[in-house]
Amino acid sequence: MTTLPQPLLDAFGAEIAETRPLSGGDLSEVAYIRLDTGRELVVKTGPLVHVEARMLAAMAMLHAPVPELLHTEHRLICLDYLPEAPATRETWRGFGEALATLHSWDGGYYGWDEDYAFGPVPIPNGKTDTWPEFWAERRLLADPSALPPDIARRVERLAARLPEMLPESPRASLLHGDLWGGNLHFTEDRAVMIDPASYYGHSEVDLAMLTLFGTPDQAFWRGYGKPDPGVEDRRPVYQLWPALVHLRLFGGGYHAMATGLLDDIGV
């Protein structure tokens, strides 16, 4: 059963009245906790949740819709609990506008101040001078020995071609970094982003991830605005990275997704 340190409960002036697990615990343990004061929390524990907290704080500073961060310590964070509601055209459009605002800021470099990981899959975030270099070295070629040999060879060929396929120096937007539909939490008023894997990079990375496992409502695009020309050609290049991560985390069922994207790219 998930619990909280007694000093933290003392700070809240409360005791735990109810606790239950929440979905989304593949990489961290996630629980709902209701205190006897009526306050409701989402509590996450895991080896890198304190890094996630710094990502959420950076996003919040740029007015991105994220849960309020109530407490952070090593291996534990507490977030405001937000009751879920069905998505609507209005909340989709509002999310599009909010994501466009987040992407409009320029961080000035590609990467993040610390590395991250999806479970056993490391995510190196060291800065690079150009965007194609970052996508090649920090993403596609981060650990080629962990990929099946047939895919690794094709990924290496793709990495060599990235300077002609990706812009050299797009705006270094603050990215959510893992923006699939499961990391969008809709409330009555808005859509909130959860479980980030943030870094500074090309905004189209978030857009590609958002369309990898589903299709956002058309209202999202009305809110976000029209992407740059060539976005459809770059989309499979950006979708390949999460496909490779899923292949490493969950096995061969994602082999066909990765090879299909490589086919689409033409390598």
ChimeraX attribute file (.defattr): number of C-alpha atoms within 10 A of each C-alpha:
attribute: neighborCount
match mode: 1-to-1
recipient: residues
	/A:1	6
	/A:2	16
	/A:3	13
	/A:4	14
	/A:5	8
	/A:6	11
	/A:7	9
	/A:8	12
	/A:9	14
	/A:10	10
	/A:11	8
	/A:12	12
	/A:13	11
	/A:14	16
	/A:15	16
	/A:16	17
	/A:17	13
	/A:18	14
	/A:19	18
	/A:20	12
	/A:21	15
	/A:22	14
	/A:23	10
	/A:24	15
	/A:25	13
	/A:26	9
	/A:27	16
	/A:28	19
	/A:29	17
	/A:30	22
	/A:31	22
	/A:32	21
	/A:33	24
	/A:34	19
	/A:35	18
	/A:36	13
	/A:37	12
	/A:38	12
	/A:39	14
	/A:40	21
	/A:41	20
	/A:42	22
	/A:43	25
	/A:44	24
	/A:45	20
	/A:46	16
	/A:47	13
	/A:48	19
	/A:49	23
	/A:50	19
	/A:51	22
	/A:52	19
	/A:53	22
	/A:54	15
	/A:55	21
	/A:56	24
	/A:57	17
	/A:58	15
	/A:59	20
	/A:60	16
	/A:61	10
	/A:62	15
	/A:63	13
	/A:64	22
	/A:65	21
	/A:66	20
	/A:67	19
	/A:68	14
	/A:69	17
	/A:70	13
	/A:71	14
	/A:72	17
	/A:73	12
	/A:74	12
	/A:75	14
	/A:76	21
	/A:77	23
	/A:78	25
	/A:79	19
	/A:80	17
	/A:81	16
	/A:82	16
	/A:83	10
	/A:84	11
	/A:85	13
	/A:86	10
	/A:87	17
	/A:88	17
	/A:89	12
	/A:90	16
	/A:91	22
	/A:92	23
	/A:93	22
	/A:94	21
	/A:95	25
	/A:96	23
	/A:97	20
	/A:98	22
	/A:99	24
	/A:100	18
	/A:101	15
	/A:102	22
	/A:103	25
	/A:104	15
	/A:105	14
	/A:106	15
	/A:107	16
	/A:108	12
	/A:109	20
	/A:110	27
	/A:111	25
	/A:112	19
	/A:113	12
	/A:114	12
	/A:115	16
	/A:116	19
	/A:117	15
	/A:118	15
	/A:119	14
	/A:120	10
	/A:121	15
	/A:122	15
	/A:123	18
	/A:124	19
	/A:125	22
	/A:126	15
	/A:127	18
	/A:128	15
	/A:129	12
	/A:130	16
	/A:131	25
	/A:132	23
	/A:133	19
	/A:134	21
	/A:135	24
	/A:136	20
	/A:137	17
	/A:138	19
	/A:139	22
	/A:140	22
	/A:141	19
	/A:142	17
	/A:143	15
	/A:144	15
	/A:145	9
	/A:146	13
	/A:147	17
	/A:148	14
	/A:149	11
	/A:150	9
	/A:151	16
	/A:152	18
	/A:153	13
	/A:154	15
	/A:155	25
	/A:156	15
	/A:157	12
	/A:158	20
	/A:159	20
	/A:160	13
	/A:161	14
	/A:162	18
	/A:163	16
	/A:164	9
	/A:165	16
	/A:166	20
	/A:167	14
	/A:168	14
	/A:169	14
	/A:170	17
	/A:171	20
	/A:172	21
	/A:173	25
	/A:174	29
	/A:175	25
	/A:176	28
	/A:177	19
	/A:178	20
	/A:179	23
	/A:180	21
	/A:181	16
	/A:182	15
	/A:183	17
	/A:184	19
	/A:185	20
	/A:186	20
	/A:187	16
	/A:188	14
	/A:189	12
	/A:190	20
	/A:191	26
	/A:192	18
	/A:193	24
	/A:194	19
	/A:195	21
	/A:196	20
	/A:197	20
	/A:198	24
	/A:199	26
	/A:200	25
	/A:201	29
	/A:202	23
	/A:203	22
	/A:204	21
	/A:205	22
	/A:206	23
	/A:207	22
	/A:208	23
	/A:209	24
	/A:210	20
	/A:211	15
	/A:212	19
	/A:213	12
	/A:214	11
	/A:215	11
	/A:216	16
	/A:217	15
	/A:218	12
	/A:219	19
	/A:220	21
	/A:221	17
	/A:222	14
	/A:223	19
	/A:224	20
	/A:225	12
	/A:226	9
	/A:227	12
	/A:228	8
	/A:229	8
	/A:230	10
	/A:231	14
	/A:232	12
	/A:233	13
	/A:234	18
	/A:235	21
	/A:236	22
	/A:237	23
	/A:238	23
	/A:239	24
	/A:240	24
	/A:241	20
	/A:242	19
	/A:243	21
	/A:244	25
	/A:245	21
	/A:246	19
	/A:247	20
	/A:248	17
	/A:249	14
	/A:250	10
	/A:251	11
	/A:252	13
	/A:253	10
	/A:254	17
	/A:255	17
	/A:256	12
	/A:257	18
	/A:258	24
	/A:259	19
	/A:260	14
	/A:261	18
	/A:262	19
	/A:263	12
	/A:264	13
	/A:265	16
	/A:266	9
	/A:267	15
